[in-house]
Amino acid sequence: MESKEILELAVKAADSKRAEEIIALDVSEVSVMADYFVIMDANSKRQVQAIAEAVVEQAHKNDIVIKSVEGKQAGNWVLVDLGDVIVHVFQKDQRQFYNLEKLWSQAPMVNIDQWVEA
């Protein structure tokens, strides 16, 4: 599966659990870690965990190798490493504190509007 397809799958899975402020960054030109970062937030620990679980579940269903899942127990910031796509699910205050969007500001945003419900 191409990295853009994995990105779409992750965004749709997160949106299905009502993730908020989902953005995708194309980091392929600025990082050797991945092609895309997906960043989103949620209102509670439980919702953060549910979003991460939905992403993991969809990855399993589509035979995508999950390299690691970190932070799920704490539920403040869960990182799901899908190889070429890294998914970050934050509680709102954690997202503001770490501000990954600013850290990776040189990476262009990917238009994901067609994958999320308005």
N, C-alpha and C positions, 0 to 999 in steps of 0.2 A: 504494500500500500504506500502510495506517495505521501510525502510529509504534508502537503496541502489537504489531502483527504483525511489524514489523521487530525489535522487542525480542525477541519469541519466537524468531524465526529466529536471531538472534545468540546467544541463550542456548543453544539446542539445538546450534548449530554448535560452540560452545565446549565444551559438555558432551561432545560426540562425541569430542573430543580430550583428554578427562579434565582439563579445567580444574578447579581447586579453589577452594572458598569463593566461588562465584559469587554476587554480590548485584546487585540492580538498584535504582536510586534514581529516584524520580519527581521530576525537577528542574524540571518545567514551571512551578511557582509561584515558584521561587527563581532561575531563570536564563533568559536569553533565548537561550542557546546551543543548547539541546536540550530534548527532553521527558524523555529517560531517559539515565542513565549506567549502564553495566554495568561492574562491577569484578570481576576474578578474578585468580588467581595460578597459577603453574606452577613446577615444580621445576628447570627448566633453560632455557637460552637456546633450545635446539632446540625444546622444548615450547612456549615462548612464541611462537616463530615459527610453529609448526604450528597453534596455536590461532588466531592472527591470520589465517593463510592460509585456514583453514576458514571463518572468518567472511566473509572477502573472497570466497571461492569461492561460498558460499551467496548472498551479496548479488548477485554477477554472475548466478547462475542464476535469480534472482528479479527481475532488472532493477531493482535498487536502485542508485541513484547513490552511488558511493563518492567522497566529497569529498576525502579524503586518508588516507594511511596513513603514520604517522610512527614512527620508532624500530625498524623491522623489522630492519634490518641489525645493530644493536647487540644487540637481543633482551633488553634489560633491562626496558623498558616500551614496549609498542607501543600506539599510539592509532589506532583505526580510526574515522574520522568518517563515519557513515552519515546525516548530516543531523540528523534528529530523535533519533537514537540514537548516543551516543558510547560506544565499547567501549574499555576499558582492560585490557590484559593485562600483568601484572607478573610478574617473578620475586619470590619471597616476600620477600626482604630489601628490595627496592625498594618493594613495596607497604607494608610496615611503615614505611619511611622517609617516604614521601609521604603516607600515611594520608588518602587522599581521603575515606574514610568519615567521618572527623572533620571535615574541611574542609566537607563537604556534609551535615553532621549534621541540618540543618533540613529536608532533603528526606526524605519518607517512603519506606520500603522497599516494593518491589513483591513480592508473593508469586509466586515462580517455581517453587514446588515441583512443579507438574504438568509442567514442562518439563525437569526434570533427573532423571536416574536416581539413586535413593538408594544 
